[in-house]
Amino acid sequence: AGGYSTGIPDYEAPFIFANFRGTLEDVGVLTHEAGHAFQGYESSWITIPEITSPTMESCEIHSMSMEFFTWKYMELFFGNKADRYRYTHLMSTITFLPYGALVDHFQHVVYQHPEYTPAQRDKAWRDLEKVYIPDKNYEGNELLENGGWWYQQLHIFHYPFYYIDYTLAQVCALENFIRIQQNDPKAWSDYLALCKAGGTASFTHLVKNSGLQVPFEKGTMEHIAKFVSNYLDKIDDSKLLCNGQCQEEISFVGKSVLEDISKESCACYSSAVVGHSVIRVSGIQGVPPHRSMVRRQPYCLYSWITIHLCHHSFSVDS
Protein backbone atom coordinates (compact mmCIF):
# COMPACT_ATOMS: atom_id res chain seq x y z
CA ALA A 1 0.00 0.00 0.00
CA GLY A 2 1.16 3.53 -0.66
CA GLY A 3 -0.21 7.02 -0.84
CA TYR A 4 0.27 10.71 -0.31
CA SER A 5 -1.64 13.82 0.61
CA THR A 6 -1.45 17.01 -1.39
CA GLY A 7 -3.56 20.09 -1.94
CA ILE A 8 -5.61 21.52 -4.78
CA PRO A 9 -5.13 25.28 -4.44
CA ASP A 10 -7.94 26.29 -6.79
CA TYR A 11 -10.42 24.42 -4.62
CA GLU A 12 -8.67 25.23 -1.34
CA ALA A 13 -8.98 21.57 -0.45
CA PRO A 14 -6.65 18.71 0.43
CA PHE A 15 -6.49 15.60 -1.71
CA ILE A 16 -5.44 12.07 -0.75
CA PHE A 17 -4.16 9.57 -3.26
CA ALA A 18 -3.83 6.00 -2.03
CA ASN A 19 -3.70 2.57 -3.60
CA PHE A 20 -5.14 -0.50 -1.96
CA ARG A 21 -3.87 -4.08 -1.93
CA GLY A 22 -6.30 -5.51 0.60
CA THR A 23 -3.83 -5.44 3.50
CA LEU A 24 -3.58 -3.94 6.96
CA GLU A 25 -1.35 -1.21 5.60
CA ASP A 26 -4.17 0.08 3.39
CA VAL A 27 -5.90 1.35 6.51
CA GLY A 28 -2.65 2.57 8.00
CA VAL A 29 -1.84 4.59 4.90
CA LEU A 30 -5.35 6.02 4.64
CA THR A 31 -5.54 7.16 8.27
CA HIS A 32 -1.96 8.46 8.12
CA GLU A 33 -2.58 10.57 5.04
CA ALA A 34 -5.89 11.72 6.49
CA GLY A 35 -3.88 13.36 9.26
CA HIS A 36 -1.83 15.29 6.72
CA ALA A 37 -4.95 16.26 4.78
CA PHE A 38 -6.76 17.35 7.94
CA GLN A 39 -3.88 19.59 8.92
CA GLY A 40 -3.85 21.13 5.45
CA TYR A 41 -7.56 21.86 5.71
CA GLU A 42 -7.37 23.29 9.23
CA SER A 43 -4.43 25.57 8.47
CA SER A 44 -5.88 26.88 5.21
CA TRP A 45 -6.55 30.19 7.01
CA ILE A 46 -2.80 30.93 6.79
CA THR A 47 -2.17 33.10 3.75
CA ILE A 48 1.62 32.87 3.68
CA PRO A 49 2.42 29.69 1.72
CA GLU A 50 5.75 29.11 3.42
CA ILE A 51 4.15 28.59 6.84
CA THR A 52 0.94 26.79 5.99
CA SER A 53 2.75 23.59 6.99
CA PRO A 54 5.41 23.16 9.69
CA THR A 55 8.76 21.42 9.41
CA MET A 56 8.65 17.70 8.68
CA GLU A 57 9.03 16.37 12.21
CA SER A 58 5.94 18.39 13.12
CA CYS A 59 4.00 17.37 10.00
CA GLU A 60 4.33 13.71 10.90
CA ILE A 61 2.71 14.33 14.30
CA HIS A 62 -0.53 15.16 12.47
CA SER A 63 -0.45 11.94 10.47
CA MET A 64 0.81 9.52 13.10
CA SER A 65 -1.58 10.87 15.73
CA MET A 66 -4.55 10.52 13.37
CA GLU A 67 -3.70 6.83 13.10
CA PHE A 68 -4.50 6.58 16.82
CA PHE A 69 -7.50 8.91 16.83
CA THR A 70 -9.16 6.64 14.26
CA TRP A 71 -8.66 3.45 16.31
CA LYS A 72 -12.27 3.51 17.47
CA TYR A 73 -13.44 3.10 13.88
CA MET A 74 -11.39 0.01 13.07
CA GLU A 75 -14.36 -2.34 13.41
CA LEU A 76 -15.74 -0.68 10.27
CA PHE A 77 -12.71 -1.99 8.39
CA PHE A 78 -11.89 -5.25 10.12
CA GLY A 79 -15.03 -6.33 11.98
CA ASN A 80 -14.24 -8.62 14.92
CA LYS A 81 -10.57 -8.67 13.96
CA ALA A 82 -10.07 -4.98 14.69
CA ASP A 83 -8.08 -5.76 17.84
CA ARG A 84 -5.50 -7.51 15.69
CA TYR A 85 -4.99 -4.34 13.72
CA ARG A 86 -4.77 -2.19 16.83
CA TYR A 87 -2.27 -4.54 18.46
CA THR A 88 -0.09 -4.79 15.35
CA HIS A 89 -0.23 -1.04 14.80
CA LEU A 90 0.82 -0.22 18.36
CA MET A 91 3.64 -2.76 18.27
CA SER A 92 4.92 -1.34 15.00
CA THR A 93 5.02 2.19 16.41
CA ILE A 94 6.94 1.28 19.56
CA THR A 95 9.43 -1.03 17.82
CA PHE A 96 10.03 1.60 15.18
CA LEU A 97 11.68 3.97 17.65
CA PRO A 98 15.01 2.14 18.05
CA TYR A 99 15.13 1.48 14.32
CA GLY A 100 14.59 5.16 13.52
CA ALA A 101 17.38 6.11 15.93
CA LEU A 102 19.60 3.48 14.31
CA VAL A 103 19.11 4.94 10.82
CA ASP A 104 19.98 8.42 12.07
CA HIS A 105 23.05 7.26 14.00
CA PHE A 106 24.29 5.32 10.98
CA GLN A 107 24.03 8.39 8.77
CA HIS A 108 26.12 10.40 11.24
CA VAL A 109 28.82 7.72 11.13
CA VAL A 110 28.79 7.56 7.34
CA TYR A 111 29.09 11.32 6.87
CA GLN A 112 31.77 11.57 9.53
CA HIS A 113 33.79 8.95 7.68
CA PRO A 114 33.59 9.61 3.93
CA GLU A 115 36.69 7.47 3.50
CA TYR A 116 34.83 4.30 4.51
CA THR A 117 34.77 1.46 2.02
CA PRO A 118 31.47 -0.29 1.26
CA ALA A 119 32.48 -3.11 3.59
CA GLN A 120 33.23 -0.66 6.39
CA ARG A 121 29.85 1.00 5.96
CA ASP A 122 28.16 -2.38 6.16
CA LYS A 123 30.09 -3.22 9.31
CA ALA A 124 29.14 0.13 10.84
CA TRP A 125 25.47 -0.64 10.21
CA ARG A 126 25.70 -4.14 11.65
CA ASP A 127 27.57 -2.93 14.73
CA LEU A 128 24.94 -0.27 15.41
CA GLU A 129 22.16 -2.74 14.67
CA LYS A 130 23.45 -4.95 17.47
CA VAL A 131 23.25 -1.96 19.81
CA TYR A 132 19.80 -0.65 18.87
CA ILE A 133 18.11 -3.91 17.82
CA PRO A 134 20.05 -6.74 19.48
CA ASP A 135 17.22 -9.22 18.90
CA LYS A 136 17.85 -9.39 15.18
CA ASN A 137 19.29 -12.69 14.05
CA TYR A 138 20.22 -13.23 10.40
CA GLU A 139 21.71 -16.67 10.80
CA GLY A 140 22.09 -18.23 7.37
CA ASN A 141 21.87 -14.98 5.43
CA GLU A 142 25.34 -13.69 4.63
CA LEU A 143 24.19 -10.40 3.10
CA LEU A 144 22.18 -9.32 6.14
CA GLU A 145 24.63 -10.72 8.67
CA ASN A 146 27.35 -8.62 7.06
CA GLY A 147 25.26 -5.45 7.40
CA GLY A 148 23.31 -5.23 4.16
CA TRP A 149 19.91 -4.39 5.62
CA TRP A 150 20.37 -0.64 5.20
CA TYR A 151 20.44 -0.93 1.38
CA GLN A 152 16.66 -0.99 1.25
CA GLN A 153 16.18 2.14 3.38
CA LEU A 154 15.43 4.69 0.66
CA HIS A 155 15.72 7.72 2.93
CA ILE A 156 19.42 7.14 3.53
CA PHE A 157 20.09 7.70 -0.17
CA HIS A 158 17.47 10.32 -1.06
CA TYR A 159 16.80 12.29 2.13
CA PRO A 160 19.85 12.39 4.42
CA PHE A 161 19.09 13.00 8.11
CA TYR A 162 15.35 13.15 7.48
CA TYR A 163 14.47 9.82 9.07
CA ILE A 164 14.85 11.04 12.65
CA ASP A 165 11.84 13.30 11.99
CA TYR A 166 9.63 10.22 11.89
CA THR A 167 11.03 9.09 15.22
CA LEU A 168 10.40 12.43 16.92
CA ALA A 169 6.87 12.57 15.54
CA GLN A 170 6.19 8.99 16.61
CA VAL A 171 7.06 9.86 20.17
CA CYS A 172 4.55 12.72 20.08
CA ALA A 173 1.93 10.49 18.48
CA LEU A 174 2.40 7.94 21.25
CA GLU A 175 1.82 10.72 23.75
CA ASN A 176 -1.50 11.35 22.03
CA PHE A 177 -2.21 7.63 22.18
CA ILE A 178 -1.75 7.76 25.95
CA ARG A 179 -4.05 10.76 26.25
CA ILE A 180 -6.71 8.98 24.20
CA GLN A 181 -6.48 5.88 26.41
CA GLN A 182 -6.76 8.05 29.50
CA ASN A 183 -9.85 9.76 28.06
CA ASP A 184 -8.16 13.13 28.30
CA PRO A 185 -10.94 15.61 27.42
CA LYS A 186 -8.44 17.96 25.79
CA ALA A 187 -6.69 15.38 23.62
CA TRP A 188 -8.68 16.14 20.48
CA SER A 189 -8.92 19.91 21.00
CA ASP A 190 -5.16 20.13 21.51
CA TYR A 191 -4.60 18.08 18.36
CA LEU A 192 -6.98 20.35 16.49
CA ALA A 193 -5.04 23.39 17.70
CA LEU A 194 -1.80 21.77 16.52
CA CYS A 195 -3.24 21.27 13.04
CA LYS A 196 -4.62 24.80 12.88
CA ALA A 197 -1.24 26.28 13.83
CA GLY A 198 0.38 24.96 10.67
CA GLY A 199 3.96 26.22 10.50
CA THR A 200 3.51 29.37 12.54
CA ALA A 201 5.81 28.06 15.29
CA SER A 202 8.83 25.83 15.74
CA PHE A 203 8.67 22.13 16.55
CA THR A 204 9.20 22.52 20.28
CA HIS A 205 6.68 25.35 20.56
CA LEU A 206 4.06 23.45 18.57
CA VAL A 207 4.52 20.38 20.74
CA LYS A 208 4.27 22.29 24.02
CA ASN A 209 1.30 24.33 22.84
CA SER A 210 -0.59 21.14 22.02
CA GLY A 211 -0.21 19.72 25.51
CA LEU A 212 2.62 17.30 24.70
CA GLN A 213 6.08 16.81 26.12
CA VAL A 214 9.03 17.51 23.86
CA PRO A 215 10.76 14.19 23.03
CA PHE A 216 14.11 15.62 24.12
CA GLU A 217 12.91 16.34 27.65
CA LYS A 218 13.95 13.98 30.44
CA GLY A 219 11.28 11.47 31.36
CA THR A 220 9.31 11.63 28.12
CA MET A 221 10.54 8.33 26.72
CA GLU A 222 10.36 6.57 30.07
CA HIS A 223 6.74 7.66 30.52
CA ILE A 224 5.76 6.36 27.09
CA ALA A 225 7.64 3.08 27.48
CA LYS A 226 6.04 2.30 30.84
CA PHE A 227 2.53 3.12 29.68
CA VAL A 228 2.74 1.12 26.46
CA SER A 229 4.37 -1.81 28.24
CA ASN A 230 1.60 -1.91 30.84
CA TYR A 231 -1.02 -1.56 28.12
CA LEU A 232 0.40 -4.50 26.17
CA ASP A 233 0.76 -6.64 29.29
CA LYS A 234 -3.02 -6.49 29.73
CA ILE A 235 -3.66 -7.94 26.27
CA ASP A 236 -4.10 -11.69 25.84
CA ASP A 237 -2.05 -11.83 22.67
CA SER A 238 -2.68 -15.55 22.26
CA LYS A 239 -6.16 -14.65 21.03
CA LEU A 240 -4.65 -12.57 18.24
CA LEU A 241 -2.67 -15.40 16.66
CA CYS A 242 -3.97 -17.57 13.87
CA ASN A 243 -2.10 -20.63 15.15
CA GLY A 244 -0.15 -21.05 11.96
CA GLN A 245 -3.12 -20.86 9.63
CA CYS A 246 -1.69 -18.42 7.15
CA GLN A 247 -4.85 -17.97 5.16
CA GLU A 248 -8.06 -16.58 6.52
CA GLU A 249 -10.97 -14.61 5.28
CA ILE A 250 -11.30 -11.15 6.78
CA SER A 251 -13.89 -8.46 6.47
CA PHE A 252 -12.26 -5.49 4.84
CA VAL A 253 -13.95 -2.28 3.74
CA GLY A 254 -17.29 -3.96 3.25
CA LYS A 255 -16.05 -6.93 1.26
CA SER A 256 -14.55 -10.28 1.97
CA VAL A 257 -10.94 -10.69 0.94
CA LEU A 258 -8.95 -13.90 0.97
CA GLU A 259 -5.42 -13.11 1.94
CA ASP A 260 -2.20 -14.92 2.76
CA ILE A 261 0.94 -14.17 4.68
CA SER A 262 2.67 -12.77 1.60
CA LYS A 263 0.27 -9.83 1.85
CA GLU A 264 0.86 -9.42 5.59
CA SER A 265 -2.79 -10.01 6.45
CA CYS A 266 -2.26 -12.88 8.83
CA ALA A 267 -1.72 -12.08 12.49
CA CYS A 268 1.16 -14.58 12.43
CA TYR A 269 3.43 -11.77 11.32
CA SER A 270 2.70 -9.84 14.47
CA SER A 271 3.99 -12.84 16.42
CA ALA A 272 7.43 -11.43 15.70
CA VAL A 273 7.02 -9.36 18.83
CA VAL A 274 4.16 -11.09 20.64
CA GLY A 275 4.89 -11.27 24.33
CA HIS A 276 8.11 -9.33 23.86
CA SER A 277 9.59 -12.43 22.21
CA VAL A 278 12.70 -12.78 20.11
CA ILE A 279 12.40 -14.23 16.62
CA ARG A 280 15.04 -16.62 15.34
CA VAL A 281 14.80 -17.05 11.60
CA SER A 282 16.80 -19.61 9.67
CA GLY A 283 16.94 -20.85 6.12
CA ILE A 284 16.19 -17.51 4.46
CA GLN A 285 18.05 -17.11 1.22
CA GLY A 286 18.32 -14.35 -1.34
CA VAL A 287 18.09 -10.58 -1.26
CA PRO A 288 15.18 -8.76 0.39
CA PRO A 289 12.86 -7.15 -2.15
CA HIS A 290 12.76 -3.39 -2.40
CA ARG A 291 10.08 -2.10 -0.03
CA SER A 292 10.48 1.66 -0.24
CA MET A 293 6.73 2.15 -0.25
CA VAL A 294 6.46 1.03 3.35
CA ARG A 295 6.67 4.03 5.64
CA ARG A 296 7.76 2.24 8.77
CA GLN A 297 10.48 -0.37 8.91
CA PRO A 298 10.48 -1.73 12.48
CA TYR A 299 12.94 -4.49 13.16
CA CYS A 300 10.45 -7.31 12.72
CA LEU A 301 7.11 -6.02 11.55
CA TYR A 302 6.54 -5.21 7.88
CA SER A 303 9.94 -6.60 7.02
CA TRP A 304 11.03 -9.10 4.46
CA ILE A 305 11.95 -11.55 7.18
CA THR A 306 8.53 -11.26 8.80
CA ILE A 307 6.68 -11.86 5.55
CA HIS A 308 8.59 -15.11 5.21
CA LEU A 309 8.01 -16.34 8.76
CA CYS A 310 5.47 -18.91 7.74
CA HIS A 311 7.57 -20.11 4.83
CA HIS A 312 10.73 -20.92 6.78
CA SER A 313 11.66 -22.66 10.00
CA PHE A 314 11.64 -20.45 13.04
CA SER A 315 11.27 -20.58 16.78
CA VAL A 316 10.13 -18.09 19.38
CA ASP A 317 12.20 -17.67 22.52
CA SER A 318 10.32 -15.93 25.30
Disulfide bonds with the S-S distance in Angstrom:
none
